[in-house]
Amino acid sequence: MKITTLTIIGLLLSGFAFGQVTLSGTEKETLMEICNQYNVALKESSLKNLQKTAPVRFQGFIEQLIATKDKPKKIFETKYLKRPTHEELIYWYVVREFHYNNSEPDSLKKTQGEIIEWILKDTIDSRWLLDNYYYRISGRLKFLFNKADLSDYDFKIDELGFKTETEKAIFFLFMINSCGQRLSVMGFTGKGNLKSVINRLPKINGQEYFHYTDFNYPDFDWIGYKKVESYNTRHLGNYYGVLLNHLNILLENNLKDEARDLFQSSILSKPELFKFSGSQDTLNELYENWK
């Protein structure tokens, strides 16, 4: 879908857009320095040095930035998994826009000051803000899951301060899709023990991840890099890929009871959501045979 000015205005004026953040000139300069240090520094030491002199309002944000560069398991601390404050989410959006701005040709690049002014004055969909935060920290999770066993971890979604079912789904989809990508990579390369991967996945609300089925929120327009698309088509569609890979592994290992449980307990048995998957025909055939 091509982005137009009217599209962006319409999205920003939706009921999920929140108000601006006001910073002094000195605070804007500090925010710029923090974001630049995050984007270029390989270690967290430079951010820790900045933290010593940064205003109180940036302390939580800097802690989050440090966590993404610290030991991988640090992001599993509740204070990093829970919903950040609105201000912190705004600061993370500045990180995003600085990153994308660096990819622009010189003729289209904005100054960092212009980016900060735009984000602070504009109203941005809160779902975009939250999605951006979990995208930024999910890289650490992907790295960790390459080898680590996360089956002892249990993400208690209802305890993380989310305001809506949509926000809970955003968290869930990033956490599980980040781990589930490992199944796709291993399936493509033919290397590694796929069965061991599904046994290493974390739990959600005390159960195997696939029991989470709260995806009945309204779909919404989601903006990636210069492209607006359906949020569910991108993220819920990817999740269907994780489930189908999981199912195939069980069937290939003749674990028919486990495969049946996966089908019945997950959205593999929810035909109303199949439209968001690129494998809709496969899902329909599976449903007709197993329902």
C-alpha positions as a Markdown table, in Angstrom:
| # | Residue | x | y | z |
|---|---|---|---|---|
| 1 | Met | 0.0 | 0.0 | 0.0 |
| 2 | Lys | 1.4 | 3.4 | -1.0 |
| 3 | Ile | 1.7 | 5.9 | 1.9 |
| 4 | Thr | 0.0 | 9.2 | 1.2 |
| 5 | Thr | -0.3 | 12.3 | 3.4 |
| 6 | Leu | -4.0 | 11.7 | 3.9 |
| 7 | Thr | -3.3 | 8.1 | 5.0 |
| 8 | Ile | -0.9 | 9.2 | 7.6 |
| 9 | Ile | -3.1 | 12.0 | 8.9 |
| 10 | Gly | -6.1 | 9.6 | 9.1 |
| 11 | Leu | -4.0 | 7.0 | 11.1 |
| 12 | Leu | -2.6 | 9.6 | 13.4 |
| 13 | Leu | -6.1 | 11.0 | 14.2 |
| 14 | Ser | -7.4 | 7.5 | 15.2 |
| 15 | Gly | -8.6 | 6.8 | 18.7 |
| 16 | Phe | -5.3 | 5.2 | 19.4 |
| 17 | Ala | -3.2 | 8.3 | 19.0 |
| 18 | Phe | -1.8 | 9.9 | 22.1 |
| 19 | Gly | -0.7 | 13.4 | 22.9 |
| 20 | Gln | 2.7 | 15.0 | 22.6 |
| 21 | Val | 5.7 | 15.2 | 25.0 |
| 22 | Thr | 7.2 | 18.5 | 25.9 |
| 23 | Leu | 11.0 | 18.8 | 26.3 |
| 24 | Ser | 13.3 | 21.8 | 26.9 |
| 25 | Gly | 16.0 | 22.6 | 24.4 |
| 26 | Thr | 18.6 | 21.1 | 26.7 |
| 27 | Glu | 16.5 | 17.9 | 27.1 |
| 28 | Lys | 16.2 | 17.6 | 23.3 |
| 29 | Glu | 19.9 | 17.7 | 23.0 |
| 30 | Thr | 20.3 | 15.1 | 25.7 |
| 31 | Leu | 17.7 | 12.8 | 23.9 |
| 32 | Met | 19.6 | 13.2 | 20.7 |
| 33 | Glu | 22.9 | 12.2 | 22.4 |
| 34 | Ile | 21.3 | 9.2 | 24.1 |
| 35 | Cys | 19.8 | 7.9 | 20.8 |
| 36 | Asn | 23.1 | 8.4 | 18.9 |
| 37 | Gln | 25.1 | 6.6 | 21.6 |
| 38 | Tyr | 22.6 | 3.7 | 21.4 |
| 39 | Asn | 22.8 | 3.5 | 17.6 |
| 40 | Val | 26.6 | 3.5 | 17.4 |
| 41 | Ala | 27.9 | 2.0 | 20.6 |
| 42 | Leu | 28.6 | -1.7 | 20.7 |
| 43 | Lys | 28.6 | -1.8 | 24.5 |
| 44 | Glu | 26.5 | -0.4 | 27.2 |
| 45 | Ser | 29.3 | 1.5 | 29.0 |
| 46 | Ser | 28.8 | 4.7 | 27.1 |
| 47 | Leu | 25.1 | 4.7 | 27.9 |
| 48 | Lys | 25.9 | 4.1 | 31.6 |
| 49 | Asn | 28.2 | 7.1 | 31.5 |
| 50 | Leu | 25.4 | 9.2 | 30.0 |
| 51 | Gln | 23.0 | 8.0 | 32.6 |
| 52 | Lys | 25.0 | 9.6 | 35.4 |
| 53 | Thr | 24.2 | 13.1 | 34.2 |
| 54 | Ala | 20.9 | 12.6 | 32.3 |
| 55 | Pro | 17.7 | 14.1 | 33.7 |
| 56 | Val | 15.4 | 11.9 | 35.8 |
| 57 | Arg | 12.9 | 11.7 | 33.0 |
| 58 | Phe | 15.4 | 9.8 | 30.8 |
| 59 | Gln | 16.6 | 7.3 | 33.4 |
| 60 | Gly | 14.0 | 4.5 | 32.7 |
| 61 | Phe | 14.6 | 4.9 | 28.9 |
| 62 | Ile | 18.4 | 4.6 | 29.3 |
| 63 | Glu | 17.9 | 1.5 | 31.5 |
| 64 | Gln | 15.9 | -0.1 | 28.7 |
| 65 | Leu | 18.6 | 0.8 | 26.1 |
| 66 | Ile | 21.3 | -0.7 | 28.3 |
| 67 | Ala | 19.3 | -3.9 | 28.8 |
| 68 | Thr | 19.3 | -4.5 | 25.0 |
| 69 | Lys | 23.1 | -4.4 | 25.0 |
| 70 | Asp | 23.7 | -6.2 | 28.3 |
| 71 | Lys | 23.6 | -9.9 | 29.0 |
| 72 | Pro | 20.8 | -11.4 | 26.9 |
| 73 | Lys | 18.7 | -12.7 | 29.8 |
| 74 | Lys | 18.5 | -9.3 | 31.3 |
| 75 | Ile | 15.5 | -8.4 | 29.1 |
| 76 | Phe | 13.5 | -11.1 | 30.9 |
| 77 | Glu | 13.3 | -8.9 | 34.0 |
| 78 | Thr | 9.8 | -7.7 | 34.5 |
| 79 | Lys | 10.7 | -4.1 | 34.3 |
| 80 | Tyr | 11.8 | -4.5 | 30.7 |
| 81 | Leu | 9.0 | -6.9 | 29.6 |
| 82 | Lys | 6.2 | -4.7 | 31.0 |
| 83 | Arg | 4.6 | -1.9 | 29.1 |
| 84 | Pro | 6.8 | 1.2 | 29.1 |
| 85 | Thr | 5.4 | 4.7 | 29.9 |
| 86 | His | 4.2 | 6.8 | 27.1 |
| 87 | Glu | 7.2 | 9.1 | 27.3 |
| 88 | Glu | 9.6 | 6.1 | 27.1 |
| 89 | Leu | 7.7 | 4.8 | 24.0 |
| 90 | Ile | 8.1 | 8.2 | 22.4 |
| 91 | Tyr | 11.9 | 8.1 | 23.0 |
| 92 | Trp | 12.1 | 4.7 | 21.5 |
| 93 | Tyr | 10.3 | 6.0 | 18.4 |
| 94 | Val | 13.0 | 8.6 | 18.1 |
| 95 | Val | 15.6 | 5.7 | 18.0 |
| 96 | Arg | 13.5 | 4.1 | 15.2 |
| 97 | Glu | 13.4 | 7.2 | 13.1 |
| 98 | Phe | 17.1 | 8.0 | 13.6 |
| 99 | His | 17.8 | 4.5 | 12.3 |
| 100 | Tyr | 15.6 | 4.8 | 9.2 |
| 101 | Asn | 16.8 | 8.3 | 8.5 |
| 102 | Asn | 20.3 | 7.0 | 8.2 |
| 103 | Ser | 19.1 | 4.8 | 5.3 |
| 104 | Glu | 17.7 | 7.7 | 3.3 |
| 105 | Pro | 19.5 | 9.3 | 0.4 |
| 106 | Asp | 21.0 | 12.7 | 1.3 |
| 107 | Ser | 18.3 | 14.5 | -0.6 |
| 108 | Leu | 15.6 | 13.1 | 1.7 |
| 109 | Lys | 17.5 | 13.0 | 5.0 |
| 110 | Lys | 16.2 | 15.2 | 7.9 |
| 111 | Thr | 18.3 | 16.6 | 10.6 |
| 112 | Gln | 18.0 | 14.8 | 13.9 |
| 113 | Gly | 16.6 | 18.0 | 15.4 |
| 114 | Glu | 13.8 | 18.0 | 12.8 |
| 115 | Ile | 13.0 | 14.3 | 13.6 |
| 116 | Ile | 12.8 | 15.0 | 17.3 |
| 117 | Glu | 10.6 | 18.1 | 16.8 |
| 118 | Trp | 8.2 | 16.1 | 14.5 |
| 119 | Ile | 7.8 | 13.2 | 16.9 |
| 120 | Leu | 7.4 | 15.4 | 20.0 |
| 121 | Lys | 4.7 | 17.5 | 18.4 |
| 122 | Asp | 2.9 | 14.9 | 16.4 |
| 123 | Thr | 0.4 | 12.3 | 17.6 |
| 124 | Ile | 1.4 | 8.7 | 17.0 |
| 125 | Asp | -0.7 | 5.6 | 17.2 |
| 126 | Ser | 0.0 | 4.0 | 20.6 |
| 127 | Arg | 0.0 | 0.6 | 18.9 |
| 128 | Trp | 2.8 | 1.7 | 16.6 |
| 129 | Leu | 4.7 | 2.9 | 19.6 |
| 130 | Leu | 4.3 | -0.3 | 21.6 |
| 131 | Asp | 5.1 | -2.5 | 18.5 |
| 132 | Asn | 8.3 | -0.5 | 18.0 |
| 133 | Tyr | 9.5 | -1.1 | 21.5 |
| 134 | Tyr | 9.0 | -4.9 | 21.5 |
| 135 | Tyr | 10.6 | -5.0 | 18.0 |
| 136 | Arg | 13.7 | -3.3 | 19.4 |
| 137 | Ile | 14.1 | -5.6 | 22.4 |
| 138 | Ser | 13.1 | -8.8 | 20.5 |
| 139 | Gly | 16.5 | -8.9 | 18.7 |
| 140 | Arg | 18.0 | -9.9 | 22.1 |
| 141 | Leu | 15.5 | -12.6 | 22.5 |
| 142 | Lys | 16.3 | -14.0 | 19.0 |
| 143 | Phe | 20.0 | -14.1 | 19.8 |
| 144 | Leu | 19.3 | -15.8 | 23.2 |
| 145 | Phe | 17.0 | -18.5 | 21.7 |
| 146 | Asn | 19.6 | -19.6 | 19.2 |
| 147 | Lys | 20.9 | -21.9 | 21.9 |
| 148 | Ala | 19.2 | -21.2 | 25.2 |
| 149 | Asp | 16.4 | -23.3 | 26.8 |
| 150 | Leu | 13.6 | -20.9 | 27.6 |
| 151 | Ser | 11.0 | -23.5 | 28.6 |
| 152 | Asp | 11.3 | -22.5 | 32.3 |
| 153 | Tyr | 10.3 | -18.9 | 31.5 |
| 154 | Asp | 6.6 | -18.1 | 31.8 |
| 155 | Phe | 5.4 | -14.7 | 30.4 |
| 156 | Lys | 2.5 | -13.6 | 32.6 |
| 157 | Ile | 0.9 | -11.3 | 30.1 |
| 158 | Asp | -1.9 | -10.0 | 32.4 |
| 159 | Glu | 0.8 | -8.8 | 34.9 |
| 160 | Leu | 2.7 | -6.6 | 32.5 |
| 161 | Gly | 0.4 | -3.5 | 32.5 |
| 162 | Phe | -1.2 | -3.8 | 29.1 |
| 163 | Lys | -4.3 | -1.7 | 28.5 |
| 164 | Thr | -6.1 | -3.7 | 25.8 |
| 165 | Glu | -6.2 | -7.1 | 24.2 |
| 166 | Thr | -4.4 | -5.6 | 21.2 |
| 167 | Glu | -1.5 | -4.6 | 23.4 |
| 168 | Lys | -1.3 | -8.1 | 24.9 |
| 169 | Ala | -1.3 | -9.6 | 21.4 |
| 170 | Ile | 1.5 | -7.3 | 20.2 |
| 171 | Phe | 3.7 | -8.5 | 23.1 |
| 172 | Phe | 2.8 | -12.2 | 22.5 |
| 173 | Leu | 3.4 | -12.1 | 18.8 |
| 174 | Phe | 6.8 | -10.5 | 19.1 |
| 175 | Met | 7.9 | -12.9 | 21.9 |
| 176 | Ile | 6.8 | -16.1 | 20.2 |
| 177 | Asn | 7.5 | -15.1 | 16.6 |
| 178 | Ser | 11.0 | -14.1 | 17.6 |
| 179 | Cys | 11.7 | -17.6 | 18.9 |
| 180 | Gly | 9.6 | -19.3 | 16.2 |
| 181 | Gln | 11.8 | -17.9 | 13.4 |
| 182 | Arg | 14.4 | -20.4 | 14.5 |
| 183 | Leu | 12.1 | -23.2 | 13.3 |
| 184 | Ser | 11.8 | -21.6 | 9.8 |
| 185 | Val | 15.6 | -21.1 | 9.5 |
| 186 | Met | 16.4 | -24.7 | 10.6 |
| 187 | Gly | 13.6 | -26.1 | 8.4 |
| 188 | Phe | 15.1 | -24.2 | 5.4 |
| 189 | Thr | 18.7 | -25.2 | 6.0 |
| 190 | Gly | 17.9 | -28.7 | 7.2 |
| 191 | Lys | 20.4 | -28.3 | 10.0 |
| 192 | Gly | 19.7 | -28.8 | 13.7 |
| 193 | Asn | 17.2 | -30.7 | 15.9 |
| 194 | Leu | 13.8 | -29.1 | 15.2 |
| 195 | Lys | 12.1 | -31.1 | 17.9 |
| 196 | Ser | 14.5 | -29.7 | 20.5 |
| 197 | Val | 13.6 | -26.2 | 19.4 |
| 198 | Ile | 9.9 | -26.6 | 20.2 |
| 199 | Asn | 10.8 | -28.1 | 23.6 |
| 200 | Arg | 12.8 | -24.9 | 24.4 |
| 201 | Leu | 10.0 | -22.4 | 23.7 |
| 202 | Pro | 8.8 | -20.2 | 26.7 |
| 203 | Lys | 5.4 | -20.6 | 28.2 |
| 204 | Ile | 2.6 | -18.0 | 28.2 |
| 205 | Asn | 0.3 | -17.5 | 31.3 |
| 206 | Gly | 1.4 | -20.9 | 32.7 |
| 207 | Gln | 0.7 | -22.9 | 29.6 |
| 208 | Glu | 2.3 | -23.9 | 26.3 |
| 209 | Tyr | 2.5 | -20.9 | 24.1 |
| 210 | Phe | -0.1 | -22.1 | 21.6 |
| 211 | His | -3.0 | -22.0 | 24.1 |
| 212 | Tyr | -3.0 | -18.2 | 23.8 |
| 213 | Thr | -5.9 | -17.4 | 21.4 |
| 214 | Asp | -7.0 | -13.9 | 22.2 |
| 215 | Phe | -6.7 | -12.3 | 18.8 |
| 216 | Asn | -10.3 | -11.0 | 18.3 |
| 217 | Tyr | -9.3 | -7.3 | 18.5 |
| 218 | Pro | -9.9 | -5.2 | 15.4 |
| 219 | Asp | -7.1 | -5.4 | 12.8 |
| 220 | Phe | -5.3 | -2.1 | 12.2 |
| 221 | Asp | -3.0 | -0.4 | 9.7 |
| 222 | Trp | 0.6 | -1.0 | 10.7 |
| 223 | Ile | 3.6 | 1.0 | 9.4 |
| 224 | Gly | 6.9 | -0.6 | 8.7 |
| 225 | Tyr | 9.6 | 1.1 | 6.7 |
| 226 | Lys | 7.7 | 3.3 | 4.2 |
| 227 | Lys | 4.9 | 0.8 | 3.9 |
| 228 | Val | 1.5 | 0.6 | 5.5 |
| 229 | Glu | 0.0 | -2.9 | 5.8 |
| 230 | Ser | -2.4 | -4.9 | 7.9 |
| 231 | Tyr | -0.9 | -5.7 | 11.3 |
| 232 | Asn | -2.5 | -9.1 | 11.5 |
| 233 | Thr | -1.5 | -10.1 | 7.9 |
| 234 | Arg | 2.2 | -9.4 | 8.9 |
| 235 | His | 2.3 | -10.6 | 12.5 |
| 236 | Leu | -0.5 | -13.0 | 13.0 |
| 237 | Gly | 0.3 | -14.4 | 9.5 |
| 238 | Asn | 3.9 | -15.1 | 10.7 |
| 239 | Tyr | 2.5 | -16.7 | 13.8 |
| 240 | Tyr | 0.5 | -19.1 | 11.7 |
| 241 | Gly | 3.8 | -20.0 | 10.1 |
| 242 | Val | 5.2 | -20.9 | 13.6 |
| 243 | Leu | 2.2 | -23.1 | 14.4 |
| 244 | Leu | 2.4 | -24.9 | 11.0 |
| 245 | Asn | 6.1 | -25.6 | 11.5 |
| 246 | His | 5.4 | -26.9 | 15.0 |
| 247 | Leu | 2.6 | -29.1 | 13.7 |
| 248 | Asn | 4.8 | -30.5 | 10.9 |
| 249 | Ile | 7.6 | -31.4 | 13.4 |
| 250 | Leu | 5.1 | -33.3 | 15.6 |
| 251 | Leu | 3.7 | -35.2 | 12.6 |
| 252 | Glu | 7.1 | -36.1 | 11.3 |
| 253 | Asn | 8.0 | -37.5 | 14.7 |
| 254 | Asn | 4.7 | -39.5 | 14.8 |
| 255 | Leu | 3.5 | -37.5 | 17.8 |
| 256 | Lys | -0.2 | -37.6 | 16.7 |
| 257 | Asp | -1.7 | -36.9 | 20.2 |
| 258 | Glu | 0.5 | -33.8 | 20.6 |
| 259 | Ala | -0.4 | -32.7 | 17.1 |
| 260 | Arg | -4.1 | -33.0 | 17.8 |
| 261 | Asp | -3.7 | -31.0 | 21.0 |
| 262 | Leu | -1.8 | -28.3 | 19.1 |
| 263 | Phe | -4.6 | -28.1 | 16.5 |
| 264 | Gln | -7.4 | -28.0 | 19.0 |
| 265 | Ser | -5.8 | -25.7 | 21.5 |
| 266 | Ser | -4.5 | -23.1 | 19.1 |
| 267 | Ile | -5.8 | -20.8 | 16.4 |
| 268 | Leu | -5.2 | -23.6 | 13.9 |
| 269 | Ser | -8.8 | -24.4 | 14.8 |
| 270 | Lys | -10.0 | -20.8 | 14.4 |
| 271 | Pro | -11.1 | -20.5 | 10.7 |
| 272 | Glu | -12.2 | -16.9 | 11.2 |
| 273 | Leu | -8.5 | -15.9 | 11.5 |
| 274 | Phe | -7.2 | -17.9 | 8.5 |
| 275 | Lys | -7.6 | -14.9 | 6.2 |
| 276 | Phe | -4.5 | -13.3 | 7.8 |
| 277 | Ser | -2.3 | -16.2 | 6.7 |
| 278 | Gly | -0.5 | -16.7 | 3.4 |
| 279 | Ser | -1.2 | -20.4 | 3.9 |
| 280 | Gln | -4.9 | -20.1 | 4.0 |
| 281 | Asp | -5.5 | -23.1 | 1.7 |
| 282 | Thr | -3.4 | -25.3 | 3.9 |
| 283 | Leu | -5.2 | -24.1 | 7.0 |
| 284 | Asn | -8.6 | -24.7 | 5.5 |
| 285 | Glu | -7.7 | -28.2 | 4.4 |
| 286 | Leu | -6.3 | -29.0 | 7.8 |
| 287 | Tyr | -9.4 | -27.7 | 9.5 |
| 288 | Glu | -11.8 | -29.7 | 7.3 |
| 289 | Asn | -9.8 | -32.9 | 8.0 |
| 290 | Trp | -9.4 | -32.4 | 11.8 |
| 291 | Lys | -12.3 | -30.4 | 13.1 |
